[in-house]
């Protein structure tokens, strides 16, 4: 019983910590974090989808005109080593962000 209570307390604390002070918007969305890469395959950072959109100004709207700006891969679709993060299938990102010139 103590273990279940501790898990609930930790989960509640995590949810509270993931909300940023910006009008109550949860920038971690469903809690899914992605590894973001530029179009050349260079690793940029780890972020949630919504926080990456706010930070870069890119979005996942597929309407034309568009240019692919960043690709996001979930951790399960990446090989993580001591020196690099490499997408397992670079042609199949979990999320794509576009710039709209």
C-alpha positions, 0 to 999 in steps of 0.5 A: 500500500505504501508503494502505491501511495508513493507512486501516486504522490510522485506522479502528482508532483511530476505533473505539477512540475511539468506545467510552466507558468504561462497561463496553465498551458501544459507544454509537455502535452501528454508527457511525450518527449522527443529528440529533435534533429535538424534536416541534416540529421544534427541532434538539437535537443530533447523537448516536448512537441508543444515546447519545441513549437513555442521555442522555434516558431515551427509547427506541424501544420502540413499545409503548403507552402512548407519546408521541413525544418526539424524531425522529432523521434521518440526515445524508443525510436532512437539508439542512445549511446554515450556519445550520440543519439541516432534515430533508428529509421531516419526516414520515419520521424514521429513528428515533423515541424515545418517552417512556412515561408 
